[in-house]
Amino acid sequence: MTEDLTYEQAMDKLEETLKRMESDKLSLDEAVKAAEDAQKYFRICVQRLDEARKKIEVRAETEPTA
């Protein structure tokens, strides 16, 4: 499942998909599918970054200040 991908895995898939799109060898249907896939991988990357940011913020808020 793509939702189970780590940030790094999703980024790799995104880069692969973008390279495929840049090759100019895709049919229209393949290009549309690749664009949908790229968007999906991009959303996963953003989600993973948001999750990491929230964890860092919570940790910073709960740590005692010196």
mmCIF file as Biopython writes it, N, C-alpha, C and O atoms, coordinates in Angstrom:
data_model
#
loop_
_atom_site.group_PDB
_atom_site.id
_atom_site.type_symbol
_atom_site.label_atom_id
_atom_site.label_alt_id
_atom_site.label_comp_id
_atom_site.label_asym_id
_atom_site.label_entity_id
_atom_site.label_seq_id
_atom_site.pdbx_PDB_ins_code
_atom_site.Cartn_x
_atom_site.Cartn_y
_atom_site.Cartn_z
_atom_site.occupancy
_atom_site.B_iso_or_equiv
_atom_site.auth_seq_id
_atom_site.auth_asym_id
_atom_site.pdbx_PDB_model_num
ATOM 1   N N  . MET A ? 1  ? 0.837  -1.187 0.000   1.0 0.0 1  A 1 
ATOM 2   C CA . MET A ? 1  ? 0.000  0.000  0.000   1.0 0.0 1  A 1 
ATOM 3   C C  . MET A ? 1  ? 0.877  1.244  0.000   1.0 0.0 1  A 1 
ATOM 4   O O  . MET A ? 1  ? 1.896  1.297  0.689   1.0 0.0 1  A 1 
ATOM 5   N N  . THR A ? 2  ? 0.483  2.226  -0.762  1.0 0.0 2  A 1 
ATOM 6   C CA . THR A ? 2  ? 1.286  3.441  -0.827  1.0 0.0 2  A 1 
ATOM 7   C C  . THR A ? 2  ? 1.213  4.244  0.460   1.0 0.0 2  A 1 
ATOM 8   O O  . THR A ? 2  ? 2.152  4.971  0.783   1.0 0.0 2  A 1 
ATOM 9   N N  . GLU A ? 3  ? 0.123  4.129  1.200   1.0 0.0 3  A 1 
ATOM 10  C CA . GLU A ? 3  ? -0.002 4.876  2.451   1.0 0.0 3  A 1 
ATOM 11  C C  . GLU A ? 3  ? 0.993  4.398  3.503   1.0 0.0 3  A 1 
ATOM 12  O O  . GLU A ? 3  ? 1.264  5.120  4.462   1.0 0.0 3  A 1 
ATOM 13  N N  . ASP A ? 4  ? 1.538  3.203  3.343   1.0 0.0 4  A 1 
ATOM 14  C CA . ASP A ? 4  ? 2.498  2.658  4.294   1.0 0.0 4  A 1 
ATOM 15  C C  . ASP A ? 4  ? 3.933  3.064  3.977   1.0 0.0 4  A 1 
ATOM 16  O O  . ASP A ? 4  ? 4.858  2.666  4.684   1.0 0.0 4  A 1 
ATOM 17  N N  . LEU A ? 5  ? 4.127  3.845  2.928   1.0 0.0 5  A 1 
ATOM 18  C CA . LEU A ? 5  ? 5.478  4.235  2.535   1.0 0.0 5  A 1 
ATOM 19  C C  . LEU A ? 5  ? 6.081  5.208  3.539   1.0 0.0 5  A 1 
ATOM 20  O O  . LEU A ? 5  ? 5.380  6.039  4.117   1.0 0.0 5  A 1 
ATOM 21  N N  . THR A ? 6  ? 7.381  5.092  3.735   1.0 0.0 6  A 1 
ATOM 22  C CA . THR A ? 6  ? 8.089  6.084  4.533   1.0 0.0 6  A 1 
ATOM 23  C C  . THR A ? 6  ? 8.275  7.335  3.677   1.0 0.0 6  A 1 
ATOM 24  O O  . THR A ? 6  ? 8.009  7.319  2.475   1.0 0.0 6  A 1 
ATOM 25  N N  . TYR A ? 7  ? 8.727  8.403  4.298   1.0 0.0 7  A 1 
ATOM 26  C CA . TYR A ? 7  ? 9.008  9.628  3.546   1.0 0.0 7  A 1 
ATOM 27  C C  . TYR A ? 7  ? 10.010 9.343  2.435   1.0 0.0 7  A 1 
ATOM 28  O O  . TYR A ? 7  ? 9.816  9.756  1.292   1.0 0.0 7  A 1 
ATOM 29  N N  . GLU A ? 8  ? 11.076 8.640  2.778   1.0 0.0 8  A 1 
ATOM 30  C CA . GLU A ? 8  ? 12.133 8.367  1.807   1.0 0.0 8  A 1 
ATOM 31  C C  . GLU A ? 8  ? 11.628 7.521  0.641   1.0 0.0 8  A 1 
ATOM 32  O O  . GLU A ? 8  ? 11.977 7.771  -0.512  1.0 0.0 8  A 1 
ATOM 33  N N  . GLN A ? 9  ? 10.809 6.524  0.947   1.0 0.0 9  A 1 
ATOM 34  C CA . GLN A ? 9  ? 10.254 5.674  -0.112  1.0 0.0 9  A 1 
ATOM 35  C C  . GLN A ? 9  ? 9.334  6.476  -1.033  1.0 0.0 9  A 1 
ATOM 36  O O  . GLN A ? 9  ? 9.395  6.342  -2.255  1.0 0.0 9  A 1 
ATOM 37  N N  . ALA A ? 10 ? 8.489  7.304  -0.440  1.0 0.0 10 A 1 
ATOM 38  C CA . ALA A ? 10 ? 7.573  8.123  -1.236  1.0 0.0 10 A 1 
ATOM 39  C C  . ALA A ? 10 ? 8.348  9.119  -2.092  1.0 0.0 10 A 1 
ATOM 40  O O  . ALA A ? 10 ? 7.985  9.365  -3.242  1.0 0.0 10 A 1 
ATOM 41  N N  . MET A ? 11 ? 9.417  9.696  -1.535  1.0 0.0 11 A 1 
ATOM 42  C CA . MET A ? 11 ? 10.227 10.643 -2.296  1.0 0.0 11 A 1 
ATOM 43  C C  . MET A ? 11 ? 10.906 9.941  -3.470  1.0 0.0 11 A 1 
ATOM 44  O O  . MET A ? 11 ? 10.968 10.490 -4.569  1.0 0.0 11 A 1 
ATOM 45  N N  . ASP A ? 12 ? 11.413 8.739  -3.244  1.0 0.0 12 A 1 
ATOM 46  C CA . ASP A ? 12 ? 12.029 7.969  -4.335  1.0 0.0 12 A 1 
ATOM 47  C C  . ASP A ? 12 ? 11.008 7.686  -5.440  1.0 0.0 12 A 1 
ATOM 48  O O  . ASP A ? 12 ? 11.305 7.845  -6.624  1.0 0.0 12 A 1 
ATOM 49  N N  . LYS A ? 13 ? 9.810  7.268  -5.045  1.0 0.0 13 A 1 
ATOM 50  C CA . LYS A ? 13 ? 8.755  6.988  -6.025  1.0 0.0 13 A 1 
ATOM 51  C C  . LYS A ? 13 ? 8.366  8.263  -6.781  1.0 0.0 13 A 1 
ATOM 52  O O  . LYS A ? 13 ? 8.128  8.230  -7.989  1.0 0.0 13 A 1 
ATOM 53  N N  . LEU A ? 14 ? 8.306  9.374  -6.062  1.0 0.0 14 A 1 
ATOM 54  C CA . LEU A ? 14 ? 7.978  10.650 -6.696  1.0 0.0 14 A 1 
ATOM 55  C C  . LEU A ? 14 ? 9.036  11.018 -7.733  1.0 0.0 14 A 1 
ATOM 56  O O  . LEU A ? 14 ? 8.705  11.410 -8.853  1.0 0.0 14 A 1 
ATOM 57  N N  . GLU A ? 15 ? 10.308 10.891 -7.359  1.0 0.0 15 A 1 
ATOM 58  C CA . GLU A ? 15 ? 11.392 11.209 -8.288  1.0 0.0 15 A 1 
ATOM 59  C C  . GLU A ? 15 ? 11.363 10.298 -9.513  1.0 0.0 15 A 1 
ATOM 60  O O  . GLU A ? 15 ? 11.552 10.764 -10.637 1.0 0.0 15 A 1 
ATOM 61  N N  . GLU A ? 16 ? 11.129 9.012  -9.305  1.0 0.0 16 A 1 
ATOM 62  C CA . GLU A ? 16 ? 11.035 8.064  -10.427 1.0 0.0 16 A 1 
ATOM 63  C C  . GLU A ? 16 ? 9.893  8.447  -11.369 1.0 0.0 16 A 1 
ATOM 64  O O  . GLU A ? 16 ? 10.042 8.423  -12.590 1.0 0.0 16 A 1 
ATOM 65  N N  . THR A ? 17 ? 8.765  8.796  -10.784 1.0 0.0 17 A 1 
ATOM 66  C CA . THR A ? 17 ? 7.592  9.154  -11.583 1.0 0.0 17 A 1 
ATOM 67  C C  . THR A ? 17 ? 7.847  10.429 -12.375 1.0 0.0 17 A 1 
ATOM 68  O O  . THR A ? 17 ? 7.483  10.514 -13.548 1.0 0.0 17 A 1 
ATOM 69  N N  . LEU A ? 18 ? 8.468  11.419 -11.745 1.0 0.0 18 A 1 
ATOM 70  C CA . LEU A ? 18 ? 8.760  12.669 -12.443 1.0 0.0 18 A 1 
ATOM 71  C C  . LEU A ? 18 ? 9.747  12.451 -13.586 1.0 0.0 18 A 1 
ATOM 72  O O  . LEU A ? 18 ? 9.614  13.057 -14.649 1.0 0.0 18 A 1 
ATOM 73  N N  . LYS A ? 19 ? 10.730 11.592 -13.370 1.0 0.0 19 A 1 
ATOM 74  C CA . LYS A ? 19 ? 11.678 11.277 -14.448 1.0 0.0 19 A 1 
ATOM 75  C C  . LYS A ? 19 ? 10.963 10.613 -15.618 1.0 0.0 19 A 1 
ATOM 76  O O  . LYS A ? 19 ? 11.247 10.906 -16.779 1.0 0.0 19 A 1 
ATOM 77  N N  . ARG A ? 20 ? 10.035 9.716  -15.302 1.0 0.0 20 A 1 
ATOM 78  C CA . ARG A ? 20 ? 9.250  9.065  -16.358 1.0 0.0 20 A 1 
ATOM 79  C C  . ARG A ? 20 ? 8.446  10.096 -17.142 1.0 0.0 20 A 1 
ATOM 80  O O  . ARG A ? 20 ? 8.347  10.019 -18.366 1.0 0.0 20 A 1 
ATOM 81  N N  . MET A ? 21 ? 7.876  11.058 -16.427 1.0 0.0 21 A 1 
ATOM 82  C CA . MET A ? 21 ? 7.072  12.091 -17.075 1.0 0.0 21 A 1 
ATOM 83  C C  . MET A ? 21 ? 7.932  12.982 -17.969 1.0 0.0 21 A 1 
ATOM 84  O O  . MET A ? 21 ? 7.474  13.444 -19.014 1.0 0.0 21 A 1 
ATOM 85  N N  . GLU A ? 22 ? 9.163  13.220 -17.563 1.0 0.0 22 A 1 
ATOM 86  C CA . GLU A ? 22 ? 10.066 14.074 -18.334 1.0 0.0 22 A 1 
ATOM 87  C C  . GLU A ? 22 ? 10.603 13.387 -19.579 1.0 0.0 22 A 1 
ATOM 88  O O  . GLU A ? 22 ? 11.169 14.050 -20.448 1.0 0.0 22 A 1 
ATOM 89  N N  . SER A ? 23 ? 10.442 12.098 -19.683 1.0 0.0 23 A 1 
ATOM 90  C CA . SER A ? 23 ? 11.020 11.345 -20.798 1.0 0.0 23 A 1 
ATOM 91  C C  . SER A ? 23 ? 10.322 11.611 -22.130 1.0 0.0 23 A 1 
ATOM 92  O O  . SER A ? 23 ? 10.869 11.279 -23.182 1.0 0.0 23 A 1 
ATOM 93  N N  . ASP A ? 24 ? 9.143  12.196 -22.110 1.0 0.0 24 A 1 
ATOM 94  C CA . ASP A ? 24 ? 8.377  12.481 -23.333 1.0 0.0 24 A 1 
ATOM 95  C C  . ASP A ? 24 ? 8.015  11.226 -24.113 1.0 0.0 24 A 1 
ATOM 96  O O  . ASP A ? 24 ? 7.683  11.317 -25.295 1.0 0.0 24 A 1 
ATOM 97  N N  . LYS A ? 25 ? 8.070  10.071 -23.492 1.0 0.0 25 A 1 
ATOM 98  C CA . LYS A ? 25 ? 7.745  8.824  -24.182 1.0 0.0 25 A 1 
ATOM 99  C C  . LYS A ? 25 ? 6.443  8.215  -23.679 1.0 0.0 25 A 1 
ATOM 100 O O  . LYS A ? 25 ? 6.141  7.058  -23.975 1.0 0.0 25 A 1 
ATOM 101 N N  . LEU A ? 26 ? 5.679  8.981  -22.929 1.0 0.0 26 A 1 
ATOM 102 C CA . LEU A ? 26 ? 4.427  8.477  -22.373 1.0 0.0 26 A 1 
ATOM 103 C C  . LEU A ? 26 ? 3.253  8.848  -23.274 1.0 0.0 26 A 1 
ATOM 104 O O  . LEU A ? 26 ? 3.212  9.929  -23.861 1.0 0.0 26 A 1 
ATOM 105 N N  . SER A ? 27 ? 2.324  7.943  -23.365 1.0 0.0 27 A 1 
ATOM 106 C CA . SER A ? 27 ? 1.068  8.272  -24.050 1.0 0.0 27 A 1 
ATOM 107 C C  . SER A ? 27 ? 0.288  9.230  -23.149 1.0 0.0 27 A 1 
ATOM 108 O O  . SER A ? 27 ? 0.661  9.449  -21.997 1.0 0.0 27 A 1 
ATOM 109 N N  . LEU A ? 28 ? -0.770 9.784  -23.666 1.0 0.0 28 A 1 
ATOM 110 C CA . LEU A ? 28 ? -1.590 10.696 -22.874 1.0 0.0 28 A 1 
ATOM 111 C C  . LEU A ? 28 ? -2.120 9.997  -21.630 1.0 0.0 28 A 1 
ATOM 112 O O  . LEU A ? 28 ? -2.059 10.552 -20.532 1.0 0.0 28 A 1 
ATOM 113 N N  . ASP A ? 29 ? -2.634 8.793  -21.790 1.0 0.0 29 A 1 
ATOM 114 C CA . ASP A ? 29 ? -3.168 8.048  -20.644 1.0 0.0 29 A 1 
ATOM 115 C C  . ASP A ? 29 ? -2.082 7.759  -19.614 1.0 0.0 29 A 1 
ATOM 116 O O  . ASP A ? 29 ? -2.315 7.868  -18.410 1.0 0.0 29 A 1 
ATOM 117 N N  . GLU A ? 30 ? -0.899 7.392  -20.089 1.0 0.0 30 A 1 
ATOM 118 C CA . GLU A ? 30 ? 0.221  7.124  -19.178 1.0 0.0 30 A 1 
ATOM 119 C C  . GLU A ? 30 ? 0.656  8.396  -18.464 1.0 0.0 30 A 1 
ATOM 120 O O  . GLU A ? 30 ? 1.006  8.357  -17.284 1.0 0.0 30 A 1 
ATOM 121 N N  . ALA A ? 31 ? 0.637  9.518  -19.166 1.0 0.0 31 A 1 
ATOM 122 C CA . ALA A ? 31 ? 1.022  10.797 -18.559 1.0 0.0 31 A 1 
ATOM 123 C C  . ALA A ? 31 ? 0.026  11.212 -17.483 1.0 0.0 31 A 1 
ATOM 124 O O  . ALA A ? 31 ? 0.418  11.714 -16.429 1.0 0.0 31 A 1 
ATOM 125 N N  . VAL A ? 32 ? -1.250 11.004 -17.745 1.0 0.0 32 A 1 
ATOM 126 C CA . VAL A ? 32 ? -2.281 11.328 -16.753 1.0 0.0 32 A 1 
ATOM 127 C C  . VAL A ? 32 ? -2.111 10.449 -15.521 1.0 0.0 32 A 1 
ATOM 128 O O  . VAL A ? 32 ? -2.179 10.938 -14.393 1.0 0.0 32 A 1 
ATOM 129 N N  . LYS A ? 33 ? -1.890 9.158  -15.730 1.0 0.0 33 A 1 
ATOM 130 C CA . LYS A ? 33 ? -1.687 8.230  -14.609 1.0 0.0 33 A 1 
ATOM 131 C C  . LYS A ? 33 ? -0.435 8.605  -13.824 1.0 0.0 33 A 1 
ATOM 132 O O  . LYS A ? 33 ? -0.436 8.565  -12.594 1.0 0.0 33 A 1 
ATOM 133 N N  . ALA A ? 34 ? 0.632  8.969  -14.533 1.0 0.0 34 A 1 
ATOM 134 C CA . ALA A ? 34 ? 1.872  9.362  -13.864 1.0 0.0 34 A 1 
ATOM 135 C C  . ALA A ? 34 ? 1.659  10.631 -13.045 1.0 0.0 34 A 1 
ATOM 136 O O  . ALA A ? 34 ? 2.186  10.747 -11.938 1.0 0.0 34 A 1 
ATOM 137 N N  . ALA A ? 35 ? 0.897  11.578 -13.571 1.0 0.0 35 A 1 
ATOM 138 C CA . ALA A ? 35 ? 0.609  12.809 -12.831 1.0 0.0 35 A 1 
ATOM 139 C C  . ALA A ? 35 ? -0.192 12.506 -11.568 1.0 0.0 35 A 1 
ATOM 140 O O  . ALA A ? 35 ? 0.057  13.094 -10.516 1.0 0.0 35 A 1 
ATOM 141 N N  . GLU A ? 36 ? -1.143 11.598 -11.670 1.0 0.0 36 A 1 
ATOM 142 C CA . GLU A ? 36 ? -1.924 11.193 -10.492 1.0 0.0 36 A 1 
ATOM 143 C C  . GLU A ? 36 ? -1.022 10.520 -9.462  1.0 0.0 36 A 1 
ATOM 144 O O  . GLU A ? 36 ? -1.132 10.785 -8.265  1.0 0.0 36 A 1 
ATOM 145 N N  . ASP A ? 37 ? -0.138 9.655  -9.927  1.0 0.0 37 A 1 
ATOM 146 C CA . ASP A ? 37 ? 0.794  8.977  -9.018  1.0 0.0 37 A 1 
ATOM 147 C C  . ASP A ? 37 ? 1.717  9.985  -8.342  1.0 0.0 37 A 1 
ATOM 148 O O  . ASP A ? 37 ? 1.956  9.904  -7.138  1.0 0.0 37 A 1 
ATOM 149 N N  . ALA A ? 38 ? 2.232  10.930 -9.117  1.0 0.0 38 A 1 
ATOM 150 C CA . ALA A ? 38 ? 3.132  11.941 -8.560  1.0 0.0 38 A 1 
ATOM 151 C C  . ALA A ? 38 ? 2.427  12.736 -7.473  1.0 0.0 38 A 1 
ATOM 152 O O  . ALA A ? 38 ? 3.007  13.013 -6.423  1.0 0.0 38 A 1 
ATOM 153 N N  . GLN A ? 39 ? 1.187  13.099 -7.723  1.0 0.0 39 A 1 
ATOM 154 C CA . GLN A ? 39 ? 0.416  13.846 -6.734  1.0 0.0 39 A 1 
ATOM 155 C C  . GLN A ? 39 ? 0.224  13.020 -5.460  1.0 0.0 39 A 1 
ATOM 156 O O  . GLN A ? 39 ? 0.315  13.545 -4.350  1.0 0.0 39 A 1 
ATOM 157 N N  . LYS A ? 40 ? -0.039 11.739 -5.629  1.0 0.0 40 A 1 
ATOM 158 C CA . LYS A ? 40 ? -0.231 10.841 -4.483  1.0 0.0 40 A 1 
ATOM 159 C C  . LYS A ? 40 ? 1.053  10.755 -3.650  1.0 0.0 40 A 1 
ATOM 160 O O  . LYS A ? 40 ? 1.007  10.858 -2.424  1.0 0.0 40 A 1 
ATOM 161 N N  . TYR A ? 41 ? 2.191  10.567 -4.313  1.0 0.0 41 A 1 
ATOM 162 C CA . TYR A ? 41 ? 3.461  10.471 -3.598  1.0 0.0 41 A 1 
ATOM 163 C C  . TYR A ? 41 ? 3.822  11.799 -2.932  1.0 0.0 41 A 1 
ATOM 164 O O  . TYR A ? 41 ? 4.373  11.817 -1.831  1.0 0.0 41 A 1 
ATOM 165 N N  . PHE A ? 42 ? 3.510  12.900 -3.600  1.0 0.0 42 A 1 
ATOM 166 C CA . PHE A ? 42 ? 3.763  14.215 -3.017  1.0 0.0 42 A 1 
ATOM 167 C C  . PHE A ? 42 ? 2.954  14.398 -1.734  1.0 0.0 42 A 1 
ATOM 168 O O  . PHE A ? 42 ? 3.475  14.879 -0.728  1.0 0.0 42 A 1 
ATOM 169 N N  . ARG A ? 43 ? 1.677  14.011 -1.774  1.0 0.0 43 A 1 
ATOM 170 C CA . ARG A ? 43 ? 0.832  14.130 -0.577  1.0 0.0 43 A 1 
ATOM 171 C C  . ARG A ? 43 ? 1.375  13.289 0.574   1.0 0.0 43 A 1 
ATOM 172 O O  . ARG A ? 43 ? 1.339  13.721 1.726   1.0 0.0 43 A 1 
ATOM 173 N N  . ILE A ? 44 ? 1.874  12.098 0.275   1.0 0.0 44 A 1 
ATOM 174 C CA . ILE A ? 44 ? 2.452  11.247 1.316   1.0 0.0 44 A 1 
ATOM 175 C C  . ILE A ? 44 ? 3.675  11.932 1.920   1.0 0.0 44 A 1 
ATOM 176 O O  . ILE A ? 44 ? 3.846  11.927 3.139   1.0 0.0 44 A 1 
ATOM 177 N N  . CYS A ? 45 ? 4.525  12.518 1.081   1.0 0.0 45 A 1 
ATOM 178 C CA . CYS A ? 45 ? 5.710  13.222 1.583   1.0 0.0 45 A 1 
ATOM 179 C C  . CYS A ? 45 ? 5.307  14.361 2.515   1.0 0.0 45 A 1 
ATOM 180 O O  . CYS A ? 45 ? 5.872  14.512 3.598   1.0 0.0 45 A 1 
ATOM 181 N N  . VAL A ? 46 ? 4.338  15.155 2.096   1.0 0.0 46 A 1 
ATOM 182 C CA . VAL A ? 46 ? 3.871  16.275 2.917   1.0 0.0 46 A 1 
ATOM 183 C C  . VAL A ? 46 ? 3.294  15.760 4.230   1.0 0.0 46 A 1 
ATOM 184 O O  . VAL A ? 46 ? 3.538  16.339 5.288   1.0 0.0 46 A 1 
ATOM 185 N N  . GLN A ? 47 ? 2.532  14.678 4.165   1.0 0.0 47 A 1 
ATOM 186 C CA . GLN A ? 47 ? 1.941  14.102 5.374   1.0 0.0 47 A 1 
ATOM 187 C C  . GLN A ? 47 ? 3.029  13.634 6.346   1.0 0.0 47 A 1 
ATOM 188 O O  . GLN A ? 47 ? 2.945  13.896 7.546   1.0 0.0 47 A 1 
ATOM 189 N N  . ARG A ? 48 ? 4.037  12.951 5.833   1.0 0.0 48 A 1 
ATOM 190 C CA . ARG A ? 48 ? 5.122  12.468 6.703   1.0 0.0 48 A 1 
ATOM 191 C C  . ARG A ? 48 ? 5.883  13.637 7.330   1.0 0.0 48 A 1 
ATOM 192 O O  . ARG A ? 48 ? 6.255  13.576 8.501   1.0 0.0 48 A 1 
ATOM 193 N N  . LEU A ? 49 ? 6.114  14.697 6.558   1.0 0.0 49 A 1 
ATOM 194 C CA . LEU A ? 49 ? 6.794  15.871 7.097   1.0 0.0 49 A 1 
ATOM 195 C C  . LEU A ? 49 ? 5.951  16.544 8.174   1.0 0.0 49 A 1 
ATOM 196 O O  . LEU A ? 49 ? 6.484  16.970 9.198   1.0 0.0 49 A 1 
ATOM 197 N N  . ASP A ? 50 ? 4.639  16.644 7.956   1.0 0.0 50 A 1 
ATOM 198 C CA . ASP A ? 50 ? 3.744  17.220 8.961   1.0 0.0 50 A 1 
ATOM 199 C C  . ASP A ? 50 ? 3.750  16.395 10.243  1.0 0.0 50 A 1 
ATOM 200 O O  . ASP A ? 50 ? 3.769  16.946 11.343  1.0 0.0 50 A 1 
ATOM 201 N N  . GLU A ? 51 ? 3.733  15.071 10.095  1.0 0.0 51 A 1 
ATOM 202 C CA . GLU A ? 51 ? 3.772  14.192 11.268  1.0 0.0 51 A 1 
ATOM 203 C C  . GLU A ? 51 ? 5.063  14.398 12.056  1.0 0.0 51 A 1 
ATOM 204 O O  . GLU A ? 51 ? 5.042  14.463 13.285  1.0 0.0 51 A 1 
ATOM 205 N N  . ALA A ? 52 ? 6.172  14.498 11.353  1.0 0.0 52 A 1 
ATOM 206 C CA . ALA A ? 52 ? 7.462  14.700 12.017  1.0 0.0 52 A 1 
ATOM 207 C C  . ALA A ? 52 ? 7.497  16.057 12.719  1.0 0.0 52 A 1 
ATOM 208 O O  . ALA A ? 52 ? 7.975  16.164 13.848  1.0 0.0 52 A 1 
ATOM 209 N N  . ARG A ? 53 ? 6.991  17.088 12.051  1.0 0.0 53 A 1 
ATOM 210 C CA . ARG A ? 53 ? 6.968  18.425 12.641  1.0 0.0 53 A 1 
ATOM 211 C C  . ARG A ? 53 ? 6.145  18.435 13.924  1.0 0.0 53 A 1 
ATOM 212 O O  . ARG A ? 53 ? 6.561  19.024 14.923  1.0 0.0 53 A 1 
ATOM 213 N N  . LYS A ? 54 ? 4.991  17.793 13.906  1.0 0.0 54 A 1 
ATOM 214 C CA . LYS A ? 54 ? 4.135  17.755 15.091  1.0 0.0 54 A 1 
ATOM 215 C C  . LYS A ? 54 ? 4.819  17.031 16.246  1.0 0.0 54 A 1 
ATOM 216 O O  . LYS A ? 54 ? 4.717  17.460 17.395  1.0 0.0 54 A 1 
ATOM 217 N N  . LYS A ? 55 ? 5.512  15.945 15.948  1.0 0.0 55 A 1 
ATOM 218 C CA . LYS A ? 55 ? 6.233  15.220 16.997  1.0 0.0 55 A 1 
ATOM 219 C C  . LYS A ? 55 ? 7.323  16.094 17.607  1.0 0.0 55 A 1 
ATOM 220 O O  . LYS A ? 55 ? 7.527  16.096 18.821  1.0 0.0 55 A 1 
ATOM 221 N N  . ILE A ? 56 ? 8.012  16.827 16.758  1.0 0.0 56 A 1 
ATOM 222 C CA . ILE A ? 56 ? 9.077  17.708 17.244  1.0 0.0 56 A 1 
ATOM 223 C C  . ILE A ? 56 ? 8.491  18.830 18.088  1.0 0.0 56 A 1 
ATOM 224 O O  . ILE A ? 56 ? 9.041  19.169 19.136  1.0 0.0 56 A 1 
ATOM 225 N N  . GLU A ? 57 ? 7.380  19.408 17.644  1.0 0.0 57 A 1 
ATOM 226 C CA . GLU A ? 57 ? 6.744  20.483 18.405  1.0 0.0 57 A 1 
ATOM 227 C C  . GLU A ? 57 ? 6.265  19.990 19.760  1.0 0.0 57 A 1 
ATOM 228 O O  . GLU A ? 57 ? 6.457  20.675 20.764  1.0 0.0 57 A 1 
ATOM 229 N N  . VAL A ? 58 ? 5.651  18.823 19.809  1.0 0.0 58 A 1 
ATOM 230 C CA . VAL A ? 58 ? 5.168  18.268 21.073  1.0 0.0 58 A 1 
ATOM 231 C C  . VAL A ? 58 ? 6.339  18.016 22.004  1.0 0.0 58 A 1 
ATOM 232 O O  . VAL A ? 58 ? 6.278  18.308 23.198  1.0 0.0 58 A 1 
ATOM 233 N N  . ARG A ? 59 ? 7.391  17.477 21.446  1.0 0.0 59 A 1 
ATOM 234 C CA . ARG A ? 59 ? 8.569  17.186 22.265  1.0 0.0 59 A 1 
ATOM 235 C C  . ARG A ? 59 ? 9.177  18.474 22.816  1.0 0.0 59 A 1 
ATOM 236 O O  . ARG A ? 59 ? 9.569  18.527 23.982  1.0 0.0 59 A 1 
ATOM 237 N N  . ALA A ? 60 ? 9.256  19.499 21.990  1.0 0.0 60 A 1 
ATOM 238 C CA . ALA A ? 60 ? 9.817  20.780 22.423  1.0 0.0 60 A 1 
ATOM 239 C C  . ALA A ? 60 ? 8.948  21.413 23.507  1.0 0.0 60 A 1 
ATOM 240 O O  . ALA A ? 60 ? 9.465  22.049 24.426  1.0 0.0 60 A 1 
ATOM 241 N N  . GLU A ? 61 ? 7.642  21.243 23.404  1.0 0.0 61 A 1 
ATOM 242 C CA . GLU A ? 61 ? 6.726  21.811 24.394  1.0 0.0 61 A 1 
ATOM 243 C C  . GLU A ? 61 ? 6.786  21.078 25.726  1.0 0.0 61 A 1 
ATOM 244 O O  . GLU A ? 61 ? 6.562  21.689 26.771  1.0 0.0 61 A 1 
ATOM 245 N N  . THR A ? 62 ? 7.082  19.789 25.712  1.0 0.0 62 A 1 
ATOM 246 C CA . THR A ? 62 ? 7.060  19.005 26.942  1.0 0.0 62 A 1 
ATOM 247 C C  . THR A ? 62 ? 8.407  18.941 27.645  1.0 0.0 62 A 1 
ATOM 248 O O  . THR A ? 62 ? 8.479  18.541 28.807  1.0 0.0 62 A 1 
ATOM 249 N N  . GLU A ? 63 ? 9.468  19.325 26.962  1.0 0.0 63 A 1 
ATOM 250 C CA . GLU A ? 63 ? 10.787 19.294 27.602  1.0 0.0 63 A 1 
ATOM 251 C C  . GLU A ? 63 ? 10.939 20.504 28.514  1.0 0.0 63 A 1 
ATOM 252 O O  . GLU A ? 63 ? 10.565 21.618 28.146  1.0 0.0 63 A 1 
ATOM 253 N N  . PRO A ? 64 ? 11.486 20.282 29.696  1.0 0.0 64 A 1 
ATOM 254 C CA . PRO A ? 64 ? 11.686 21.410 30.612  1.0 0.0 64 A 1 
ATOM 255 C C  . PRO A ? 64 ? 12.756 22.360 30.067  1.0 0.0 64 A 1 
ATOM 256 O O  . PRO A ? 64 ? 13.731 21.941 29.444  1.0 0.0 64 A 1 
ATOM 257 N N  . THR A ? 65 ? 12.539 23.633 30.321  1.0 0.0 65 A 1 
ATOM 258 C CA . THR A ? 65 ? 13.525 24.622 29.885  1.0 0.0 65 A 1 
ATOM 259 C C  . THR A ? 65 ? 14.587 24.780 30.954  1.0 0.0 65 A 1 
ATOM 260 O O  . THR A ? 65 ? 14.323 24.607 32.144  1.0 0.0 65 A 1 
ATOM 261 N N  . ALA A ? 66 ? 15.772 25.105 30.522  1.0 0.0 66 A 1 
ATOM 262 C CA . ALA A ? 66 ? 16.894 25.229 31.464  1.0 0.0 66 A 1 
ATOM 263 C C  . ALA A ? 66 ? 16.907 26.565 32.140  1.0 0.0 66 A 1 
ATOM 264 O O  . ALA A ? 66 ? 17.784 26.832 32.962  1.0 0.0 66 A 1 
#
